[in-house]
Amino acid sequence: MNNMLKRLMVAALALSATHLSAYTNKNYLSVARPQHASLLRDSHLTRDLESVKGKDRFGGNFLVSGYYSESRNSAALGKYFGFSDQDKFDANAQVAANDAKTLDLSYIIHDHAADNDPANKLSFSLAPKTTSYGVEFAYTQCLGKILEGLYLEIGLPVERVENDMNLKISGATAAQVTMFQNYFNGTYSKAALAGNTAYGHGAGANNAQGALTKALFKGKQNATGIADIDVVLGYNFLRNEDWKAGLNLGLVIPTGNTPNGVYVFEPIYGNGGHWELGFGGQLDGKLWNDADQRINLHASLDYRYGFQANETRTLGVKGATANWSQYDLAGVLNSVNTSAVPSANGLTQSLSVTPQSKIKGNLGLEYGNGGFLVGVHYAPAWKQEESVKNGKVAAGYGIVAPGYDLTANANLVAAAFLRAAVDADLDQAQATRPSQVEHRLGADLGYTFRNWEYPVMIGVGGHYAFAGENSAAENWGINLKAGIGF
């Protein structure tokens, strides 16, 4: 077990040190690890409560933990959802050779008043932030009457997640800022117009467009519910006065919400609707024991595999000449198009998602004096890149060239398109969560009333989690714990 844990930590540190390249132009992100994870099961306060023996004890422990956490790497997350590794970028309808670091607005709103005025520049910035808080209830039960060393653990967290992309648009005129803010929050649409020569589209131009309905940037979004049920059945094959070692089987029952693609960086509690199955092991022992004082060591390693389930996410388009191609206006060849629609409306689809493997480790050292306990721990976590499949595109789908006259009730012809698209042109990587690495450092302080007929534990803890790459949210958190044994 110690060798396996050492290898995990070395691998995680090496991975975070050698893969610092930022991910960019992504449409979906989930947390590297739920904020409630490890608050109770890996806590030395919980293990100390479980260690209290009594003649008439049933062997059960009821525990509860309240927690709060928020992210701290908004610039890095902004680059993740931005493009060209940027969280701040300029936007202008006339950009030289479709500059990779500039957003071309003429693909997004065809009746954009700045089409012929490069001086009317807009600036965009992203500063995503995620906050989560809630209560986890847990129950552990000794099953020694069935088999000595056998135990069961069940965790049920109730969580609220709040995510905010913090999209800011500035510059040019107030009317233009408002127009593009409305576009990205889904309230901008354009009815059919007669000739609109003021915008450079020619007489008879009809540049109507539908509103954005998917992949919105619309302020803070939140969701609340039961963030999956975690069940662990374990067996301690080593049991003596100073050391305990065991193996376990783990099951995650999905009870959380699933992505629906309406918002970018939508709040998800739980793992997105995936069943997980795995195994793990743990080692606990006394490094030093003198009367009431003691120094304990804890080491654990858990593996879980997430199975396939459908999730709704937004795809991108490969090779599009404009950045954020999912927001370019599009249509379908040879169909009646009285207005173009944002690509995201059609590219937000139900996809086959398989989270695959994840590993979580924990190494803790604690000091106890009677009922008083203080401990520190290091908990690395790694999640494999997802597998995302089954994206489809309508036959003849294509991005409409800027300024094309969308004549009312006429079919879109090949000349209308900047390019057509087929399934192979879909960029499923934009909808795929990359691999994630997180290094969590934490500490706990508490007291267990060991001499009570029904021992009670109370405690407080905190952590800071470092992200190996910008595919994970660097975060800090605090928690309160309590438990009773009976």
DOGUTI-332750 format. One record per residue (C-alpha): residue in three letters; x, z, y; residue number from 1. Coordinates in pm, whole numbers, plus 32768, in hexadecimal, padded with zeros to 4 digits. Layout:
<recs>
  type    px    pz    py  seq
   ala     X     Z     Y  NUM
...
</recs>
This chain:
<recs>
  type    px    pz    py  seq
   met  8000  8000  8000    1
   asn  8116  805B  80F6    2
   asn  81CC  7F13  80AF    3
   met  808A  7E4D  80E2    4
   leu  8045  7EFB  822D    5
   lys  81A6  7EC0  82A8    6
   arg  818B  7D4F  8254    7
   leu  8040  7D35  830E    8
   met  80CF  7DD6  8449    9
   val  8208  7CFF  8440   10
   ala  8137  7BC6  840F   11
   ala  8046  7C23  8529   12
   leu  8160  7C72  861B   13
   ala  8217  7B33  85C0   14
   leu  80D9  7A66  85E7   15
   ser  808E  7AF4  873F   16
   ala  81F6  7ABD  87AE   17
   thr  8216  7956  8738   18
   his  80B8  78CC  8784   19
   leu  8086  7921  88F1   20
   ser  800E  77C4  894C   21
   ala  7EBB  77E0  89F1   22
   tyr  7D84  7744  895F   23
   thr  7CBA  767D  8A58   24
   asn  7B7D  75A9  8A7C   25
   lys  7AB8  7683  898A   26
   asn  7940  76BD  897E   27
   tyr  7924  77ED  889B   28
   leu  79CE  793F  8873   29
   ser  7981  7A78  87A8   30
   val  7A3C  7BC3  87AE   31
   ala  7B6B  7BF5  86CF   32
   arg  7AD9  7D3E  8653   33
   pro  7992  7DF5  869E   34
   gln  79D5  7F10  8792   35
   his  7935  8011  86AB   36
   ala  7A1B  7FAE  8589   37
   ser  7AFB  80CA  850F   38
   leu  7A62  81CE  85F7   39
   leu  79E1  829C  84D3   40
   arg  7A69  8219  838C   41
   asp  7BD7  8214  83F5   42
   ser  7BC6  834B  84D1   43
   his  7C91  847A  8469   44
   leu  7B72  8550  84EF   45
   thr  7A88  84B9  83EC   46
   arg  7B82  84EA  82D2   47
   asp  7BBC  8654  833A   48
   leu  7A47  869B  832E   49
   glu  7A30  85FC  81D5   50
   ser  7B51  86D4  815A   51
   val  7A96  881C  8195   52
   lys  7A32  88A7  8042   53
   gly  7912  898F  7FF2   54
   lys  786F  8A0F  7EB5   55
   asp  7710  89A6  7F10   56
   arg  7762  8869  7FCC   57
   phe  76A5  872D  7F6D   58
   gly  77CD  8657  7FD0   59
   gly  7721  859C  80E8   60
   asn  7795  8567  8251   61
   phe  76C5  84DF  836E   62
   leu  7789  8458  8495   63
   val  773B  83BC  85E3   64
   ser  7817  831A  86EB   65
   gly  77C1  829F  8847   66
   tyr  78B0  819E  88DA   67
   tyr  78F6  80C0  8A06   68
   ser  79EC  7F9F  8A27   69
   glu  7A39  7E84  8B19   70
   ser  7B2C  7D61  8B23   71
   arg  7C58  7D4F  8C09   72
   asn  7CE4  7BEB  8BEF   73
   ser  7BEF  7B1D  8CBD   74
   ala  7CF5  7A1F  8D2F   75
   ala  7D5E  79D5  8BC8   76
   leu  7BF3  79B5  8B5A   77
   gly  7BB2  78D4  8C87   78
   lys  7CBD  77E5  8C07   79
   tyr  7C18  77F1  8AB0   80
   phe  7ACC  7775  8B3C   81
   gly  7B6A  769F  8C4C   82
   phe  7C41  756E  8C0B   83
   ser  7DAE  7509  8C25   84
   asp  7E08  7678  8BF9   85
   gln  7D6B  76D3  8D49   86
   asp  7C73  77DB  8DB9   87
   lys  7C6A  7749  8F1A   88
   phe  7C50  75D4  8F64   89
   asp  7BE6  74DF  9071   90
   ala  7ABF  73F5  904F   91
   asn  7A92  72A9  90FE   92
   ala  79D9  716A  90B0   93
   gln  7B08  7091  90FC   94
   val  7C37  7104  903A   95
   ala  7D69  7033  8FF8   96
   ala  7D62  6FAE  8E93   97
   asn  7C74  70C3  8E2D   98
   asp  7D76  71D1  8E68   99
   ala  7D7E  72B9  8D38  100
   lys  7D7F  73E9  8E1D  101
   thr  7C58  737F  8EF3  102
   leu  7AE4  7372  8EAA  103
   asp  7A43  7223  8EFD  104
   leu  78EA  727C  8F82  105
   ser  7862  7119  8F88  106
   tyr  782F  712A  8E0F  107
   ile  7759  7261  8E39  108
   ile  7674  720B  8F5F  109
   his  7659  7096  8FA4  110
   asp  75B8  70CC  90F6  111
   his  76DB  71A3  9166  112
   ala  7703  7187  92E1  113
   ala  787D  71B0  92CA  114
   asp  78AB  706F  9202  115
   asn  794F  6FBB  9325  116
   asp  79EB  70E4  93D3  117
   pro  7B1E  7175  931E  118
   ala  7B3F  7278  9433  119
   asn  7A05  7325  93B8  120
   lys  7AB8  73E5  92A8  121
   leu  7A1B  74FB  91DB  122
   ser  7ADD  760F  912F  123
   phe  7A6E  76AC  8FE5  124
   ser  7AE7  77F0  8F48  125
   leu  7A94  78AE  8E07  126
   ala  7ACC  7A21  8DC9  127
   pro  7A14  7A75  8C82  128
   lys  79D4  7BDF  8C30  129
   thr  7934  7C85  8B01  130
   thr  78B1  7DE9  8AF0  131
   ser  7821  7E9B  89C3  132
   tyr  7798  7FF6  8989  133
   gly  76BE  80A0  888C  134
   val  769C  81A2  877B  135
   glu  7713  818C  8614  136
   phe  766F  825C  8506  137
   ala  772C  8293  83C3  138
   tyr  76F4  8349  827F  139
   thr  77F4  8398  8174  140
   gln  779C  8420  801F  141
   cys  787C  84AC  7F0F  142
   leu  780A  8423  7DBE  143
   gly  78E2  850D  7CEF  144
   lys  77BB  856A  7C11  145
   ile  77BB  8402  7B98  146
   leu  7935  83D2  7B91  147
   glu  7A3B  84B5  7C27  148
   gly  7AD7  8407  7D54  149
   leu  79B2  8318  7D8F  150
   tyr  7915  8307  7EEB  151
   leu  7828  8236  7FC0  152
   glu  7834  81EA  8137  153
   ile  7726  8143  820B  154
   gly  774A  80E9  837B  155
   leu  7633  8074  8462  156
   pro  768D  8029  85CF  157
   val  758D  7FEB  86E0  158
   glu  763E  7F25  87EE  159
   arg  7604  7E81  893E  160
   val  76E9  7D62  89A2  161
   glu  76FE  7CDC  8B06  162
   asn  77C2  7B9E  8B51  163
   asp  77FB  7AFA  8CA1  164
   met  78B9  79B3  8CD6  165
   asn  78D9  7A01  8E4C  166
   leu  78D2  7894  8EB3  167
   lys  7921  7875  9026  168
   ile  7903  7733  90EF  169
   ser  7982  7715  9253  170
   gly  79E8  7615  9358  171
   ala  7947  74D7  93E1  172
   thr  77EC  751B  946D  173
   ala  76FA  7632  9416  174
   ala  7601  752D  939A  175
   gln  76FE  749A  92A7  176
   val  7764  75F1  9227  177
   thr  75F7  7646  91EB  178
   met  75B7  74F8  9141  179
   phe  76C9  752B  903E  180
   gln  7677  769B  9010  181
   asn  7514  762F  8FC2  182
   tyr  7592  7524  8ED3  183
   phe  765A  761C  8E02  184
   asn  7545  7722  8DFF  185
   gly  7445  761F  8D8D  186
   thr  7368  7602  8EC2  187
   tyr  73E0  74B1  8F4A  188
   ser  7327  7372  8EF4  189
   lys  72EA  722F  8FB2  190
   ala  71AE  7161  8FC0  191
   ala  71B7  6FE5  8FD6  192
   leu  7234  6F64  9124  193
   ala  7212  6E17  91CD  194
   gly  7347  6D71  925F  195
   asn  744B  6E7A  92AF  196
   thr  7559  6DB6  9363  197
   ala  75CE  6EEC  941F  198
   tyr  7669  6F64  92DB  199
   gly  770A  6E18  9288  200
   his  7627  6DC0  9163  201
   gly  758F  6C84  91ED  202
   ala  7430  6C17  923E  203
   gly  7330  6C61  9131  204
   ala  7407  6D6D  9093  205
   asn  7341  6E67  8FC7  206
   asn  7427  6F89  8F7B  207
   ala  732F  707F  8EEC  208
   gln  73B9  7186  8E02  209
   gly  7330  729F  8D2C  210
   ala  7392  740B  8D4B  211
   leu  74A0  74B0  8C7A  212
   thr  73FB  7581  8B69  213
   lys  7525  75E5  8A8E  214
   ala  7681  7675  8AC9  215
   leu  7612  770F  8C14  216
   phe  76E1  77E2  8D03  217
   lys  75D9  78D2  8D83  218
   gly  7661  7A24  8DE8  219
   lys  7663  7B52  8D03  220
   gln  75B4  7B34  8BB4  221
   asn  7571  7C50  8AC1  222
   ala  74F0  7C92  8963  223
   thr  74A5  7DD3  88A5  224
   gly  7469  7E1F  8737  225
   ile  74F3  7E97  85EB  226
   ala  764F  7E03  85D2  227
   asp  7663  7DD6  8457  228
   ile  7660  7EDE  8344  229
   asp  77AF  7F31  82A4  230
   val  77AC  7FBA  813D  231
   val  78E3  8035  8088  232
   leu  78F9  80B2  7F21  233
   gly  7A48  8152  7ED7  234
   tyr  7B08  8207  7DC9  235
   asn  7C2C  82F4  7E00  236
   phe  7D08  82D2  7CCF  237
   leu  7E0A  83C8  7D5B  238
   arg  7D89  8522  7DB6  239
   asn  7E5A  8659  7DE4  240
   glu  7E96  8766  7EEA  241
   asp  7F73  8690  7FC6  242
   trp  7F28  8521  7F7D  243
   lys  7DFC  8440  7F4A  244
   ala  7E00  82CC  7F04  245
   gly  7CEA  81DC  7EAD  246
   leu  7C55  8080  7EA5  247
   asn  7B04  8006  7F21  248
   leu  7A0E  7EE7  7F28  249
   gly  7969  7E8F  8071  250
   leu  782D  7DD2  80CD  251
   val  77AE  7D6E  8227  252
   ile  7638  7D2F  823D  253
   pro  75EE  7C53  836E  254
   thr  74E4  7CE7  8450  255
   gly  7568  7C6F  85A1  256
   asn  74FD  7B45  8672  257
   thr  757A  79E2  8646  258
   pro  75F4  78ED  8752  259
   asn  74E6  7809  87E2  260
   gly  75C2  773A  88CA  261
   val  74F7  777B  8A04  262
   tyr  7618  7828  8AB7  263
   val  7791  7806  8AAF  264
   phe  7830  794B  8A36  265
   glu  76E0  79CB  89C5  266
   pro  76CB  7B3B  8963  267
   ile  76D8  7B6B  87E9  268
   tyr  76B4  7CBC  873F  269
   gly  7728  7CAE  85D7  270
   asn  77E5  7B8E  8538  271
   gly  76F4  7A72  8581  272
   gly  761E  7A8F  8447  273
   his  7724  7A7B  8332  274
   trp  7734  7B44  81F1  275
   glu  788E  7BD3  81AF  276
   leu  7929  7C52  806E  277
   gly  7A81  7CE5  8032  278
   phe  7B5C  7DFF  7FC0  279
   gly  7C57  7EF6  8046  280
   gly  7D28  8027  8009  281
   gln  7D92  8167  80B6  282
   leu  7E96  8278  809A  283
   asp  7E7B  83D6  8132  284
   gly  7F77  84ED  8114  285
   lys  8015  8621  81AA  286
   leu  8174  85E1  8229  287
   trp  8196  874E  8286  288
   asn  80BB  887F  8247  289
   asp  8105  89E0  82BF  290
   ala  7FE9  8AE0  82B7  291
   asp  7EE3  8A56  83A9  292
   gln  7FC2  8945  8437  293
   arg  7FE6  87ED  839F  294
   ile  805B  868B  83E5  295
   asn  7F97  857D  8330  296
   leu  7FD2  840C  82F3  297
   his  7EC0  8307  82C9  298
   ala  7EEE  819B  8267  299
   ser  7DE0  809E  8211  300
   leu  7DB9  7F29  81E5  301
   asp  7C6F  7E6C  81C5  302
   tyr  7C25  7CFF  8179  303
   arg  7AD6  7C51  81AC  304
   tyr  7A64  7AEB  8176  305
   gly  7949  7A62  824C  306
   phe  785F  796C  81A1  307
   gln  77BE  7832  822D  308
   ala  768A  7841  830B  309
   asn  75F7  775C  8414  310
   glu  7636  77A3  8584  311
   thr  75D0  76DE  86B8  312
   arg  76FA  767F  878F  313
   thr  7761  7570  8888  314
   leu  7848  7454  881D  315
   gly  792E  738C  88FE  316
   val  7982  7219  8907  317
   lys  7AE0  71A2  88B2  318
   gly  7B97  70BE  899C  319
   ala  7A9D  70D5  8AB9  320
   thr  7B45  707F  8C01  321
   ala  7AA7  71A4  8CB7  322
   asn  7AEC  7312  8C71  323
   trp  79D1  73ED  8BEC  324
   ser  793D  72B8  8B46  325
   gln  781B  7388  8AC2  326
   tyr  7792  738B  8C26  327
   asp  77AA  7212  8C61  328
   leu  7661  7157  8C7F  329
   ala  7603  7090  8B4A  330
   gly  74FA  6FB2  8AB3  331
   val  74AE  6EEE  8978  332
   leu  74EC  6D77  8964  333
   asn  73B7  6C96  895C  334
   ser  72C7  6DB6  8993  335
   val  71E3  6DE8  8ABD  336
   asn  729E  6ECC  8BAD  337
   thr  71F1  6F23  8CF0  338
   ser  7302  7025  8D2A  339
   ala  744E  7089  8C98  340
   val  747D  71E2  8C02  341
   pro  75AD  72C8  8BE9  342
   ser  7667  728C  8AA3  343
   ala  7658  73FD  8A49  344
   asn  74DF  73E0  8A15  345
   gly  751B  72FF  88E9  346
   leu  766F  7380  8880  347
   thr  75EF  74E4  884D  348
   gln  759B  74DE  86DD  349
   ser  7571  75B0  85A5  350
   leu  76C6  75A8  8500  351
   ser  774D  7625  83B5  352
   val  783B  7744  8409  353
   thr  791A  7801  8315  354
   pro  79E0  7922  83B3  355
   gln  7AC6  793A  8281  356
   ser  7BC3  7A57  8269  357
   lys  7C0A  7B86  833E  358
   ile  7CF7  7CAD  830C  359
   lys  7CF4  7E00  83B6  360
   gly  7DFF  7F09  8392  361
   asn  7E26  806C  840F  362
   leu  7F53  8153  841D  363
   gly  7F19  82B0  84A6  364
   leu  7FD7  83F3  84DA  365
   glu  7F27  8539  852D  366
   tyr  7F72  86A3  8572  367
   gly  7E84  87BB  8513  368
   asn  7E83  892D  8561  369
   gly  7D5A  89DD  84C2  370
   gly  7C2B  891B  8535  371
   phe  7CE3  886D  8653  372
   leu  7D55  8706  8619  373
   val  7E0A  85FF  86E8  374
   gly  7E75  84AB  8666  375
   val  7EF8  8354  86C6  376
   his  7ED0  820C  860F  377
   tyr  7F31  809E  8610  378
   ala  7E2A  7FAC  858C  379
   pro  7E7E  7E37  8579  380
   ala  7D71  7D36  852A  381
   trp  7D7C  7BC4  84D5  382
   lys  7C67  7AC2  84AA  383
   gln  7C9A  7968  8419  384
   glu  7C2C  7835  84DC  385
   glu  7AC8  77D7  8486  386
   ser  7A5A  76A3  83CB  387
   val  794E  75E6  8492  388
   lys  78A2  74B3  83FE  389
   asn  7774  73CB  8407  390
   gly  776F  7362  8574  391
   lys  769E  7226  85AC  392
   val  7669  7135  86C8  393
   ala  753C  7055  8704  394
   ala  7577  6EE5  86BF  395
   gly  75DB  6E33  87FD  396
   tyr  761D  6F76  88B8  397
   gly  770D  6F50  89DB  398
   ile  7784  6FDF  8B25  399
   val  76F1  6F22  8C49  400
   ala  77EA  6E88  8D3A  401
   pro  77E6  6F29  8E97  402
   gly  7708  6E75  8F8F  403
   tyr  7651  6DA2  8E8F  404
   asp  74F4  6D43  8F08  405
   leu  7400  6DEE  8E1E  406
   thr  72D7  6D09  8E5F  407
   ala  718B  6DAA  8E12  408
   asn  70F9  6D59  8CBA  409
   ala  7217  6C6E  8C62  410
   asn  72E9  6C84  8B29  411
   leu  744E  6CF4  8B4D  412
   val  7532  6BD3  8AF4  413
   ala  76A0  6BD4  8A8C  414
   ala  770F  6BA0  8BF4  415
   ala  767C  6CF1  8C4D  416
   phe  7774  6DAD  8B77  417
   leu  78CA  6E2C  8BC1  418
   arg  78E8  6E37  8A48  419
   ala  7806  6E4D  891A  420
   ala  7830  6F60  8819  421
   val  781E  6F8C  86A1  422
   asp  783F  70C3  85C7  423
   ala  79BA  709C  85C0  424
   asp  79C1  70BB  873C  425
   leu  7930  721A  8738  426
   asp  7A2B  732C  8784  427
   gln  79CA  7445  8697  428
   ala  7B02  7506  86FE  429
   gln  7A56  7559  8849  430
   ala  794A  7613  8787  431
   thr  7A40  76C2  869D  432
   arg  7AC6  7821  86CD  433
   pro  7C41  7815  8697  434
   ser  7D06  7919  85D7  435
   gln  7D17  7A6C  8682  436
   val  7E15  7B86  8686  437
   glu  7DDA  7CDD  871D  438
   his  7EBE  7E0E  872E  439
   arg  7E00  7F50  8772  440
   leu  7EA8  8096  87D9  441
   gly  7DCD  81CA  87DC  442
   ala  7DBD  8344  87E0  443
   asp  7CC0  8450  877D  444
   leu  7C96  85BC  87D9  445
   gly  7B9C  86A1  8730  446
   tyr  7B3E  87E1  8686  447
   thr  7A98  882C  8537  448
   phe  79E3  8973  8503  449
   arg  7A64  8993  83A2  450
   asn  79E2  8AF2  835C  451
   trp  7877  8AAA  83A3  452
   glu  7783  8A92  8280  453
   tyr  7749  8929  82E8  454
   pro  788E  88BC  8390  455
   val  786C  8801  84D9  456
   met  7964  8711  857A  457
   ile  7973  86A9  86E9  458
   gly  7A72  85C8  878E  459
   val  7AD2  84C8  8894  460
   gly  7BAB  8393  8879  461
   gly  7C26  825C  8929  462
   his  7CDE  8118  88E9  463
   tyr  7D83  7FED  8989  464
   ala  7D8A  7EA2  88CF  465
   phe  7E8F  7D97  8918  466
   ala  7E32  7C2F  88CC  467
   gly  7F34  7B57  881F  468
   glu  7E9F  7A1D  88BF  469
   asn  7D8E  79C6  89B6  470
   ser  7C9D  798E  8894  471
   ala  7C5E  7B07  8892  472
   ala  7BE1  7BF1  89A0  473
   glu  7CE5  7CF4  89FF  474
   asn  7C1E  7E34  8A2F  475
   trp  7C15  7FAD  8A5E  476
   gly  7B14  80A3  89E5  477
   ile  7AAD  820F  89CB  478
   asn  79D5  82C3  88CE  479
   leu  7935  8412  8878  480
   lys  790D  8483  870F  481
   ala  7848  858F  8659  482
   gly  77FB  85D7  84EF  483
   ile  776E  86D8  83FF  484
   gly  77BA  8713  8290  485
   phe  76C2  879C  8199  486
</recs>
